[in-house]
Amino acid sequence: MRDQRISVIIAERPYRLTVKSEGEEQVFRSAAGLVGKKMQDYAKNFAYRDKQDLLAMVNLQFAVEYLRLDSTAKEHQLILDRLKKLDAILNQGLTATS
């Protein structure tokens, strides 16, 4: 499948993007919808001067969520690495006693 051009609306402005597949198109459309929803939530709950304030807060929220997930993924990888080492040690011990 070849690249295709799509348009998404963010903060009432259209943005043209190139995506590689229909699946990727849906991800971009869902992400744009999520940004719009988060902007609406902030607009209802906080004072703001313009849409840039809302976009900044949404961006900050997504950055914080990304960093938390990245940290959790790194912790999970460390645990997985330790479990693999422990498994190797146990397998060596079992092999040595057999």
N, C-alpha and C positions, 0 to 999 in steps of 0.2 A: 504494500500500500504506500502511496506517495504522500508527502506532506500536504496538509490542507490548511487553508486560512479560515480562521473563525473570528468572531467579534464578541467580546464580553463587555458588559456595562459595569463600571465601578464608580460609585459616587456620581451617578448620572452622566458619566462620560464613557464613550465607546473606546475600546482598546482592541486593535487588530493583533492577532497572534498567529503563529504557525505551530501546528501540532502534528504529531507523527501518526496518530491513529484515532479511531473513534473513541476508544477507551480513554486515551489521553484527553480528548476533547471534553468528555464527560467530567473528568477530574478538574479541568480548568473551569468549566461552567459551574460545577459544584463549589469550587473554591471562591469564585466570584460571588456566588449566591451567599456563601457563608460570610464573606466580608460585608456584603450588604446587610445581612441579618445582624451581625455584630455592630455595625454602624447604627442601625435602628435602635438596638438595645442601649448603646451609649447615649444616643440622642434623647431617649426617654428618661434616662436616669442621671444625666450629668449636664451641667451648663457648658455650652461651647459657643465659639464665635463663628466658625465656618466648618465646612466639611473636612478641611485639612486637619482640624483638631480631632475630629472623629477618626479619620484615617490614621493619625499618629497613635491614638489610643489603641485602635485595633491592631496596628502593627506591633506596638509594644506588647500587647497581650499574646499575640502569636509568637513573638520572639521569646517571651518568658516560657510559654508552653513548649516551644522547641527545645530550649535549653534544659528544661526539666526532663523531657523525654530523652534527650541525648545523654544526660547524666544517668538516668535510669538504665538506658541501653548499655552504657559503659559498665555500670555496676553489674548488670546481668552477664555481660561478657566476661568480666573478671570472675564471677562465680562459676560460670561454665568452664572457663580455663582451669580453675582450681579443681573442679569436679573431674575434668579429664585427666589431670595430673594424678589425682587420688585414685581414679580408676586404673591408670597405668601402673601405679605402685601396687595396688591390690592384685592386679593381674600378674605382675612380676612375682609377688609373694606366693600366689596360688600356683604359678608355673614352677617355682623353685621347690615347693613342697610336694609336687606331684611326682 
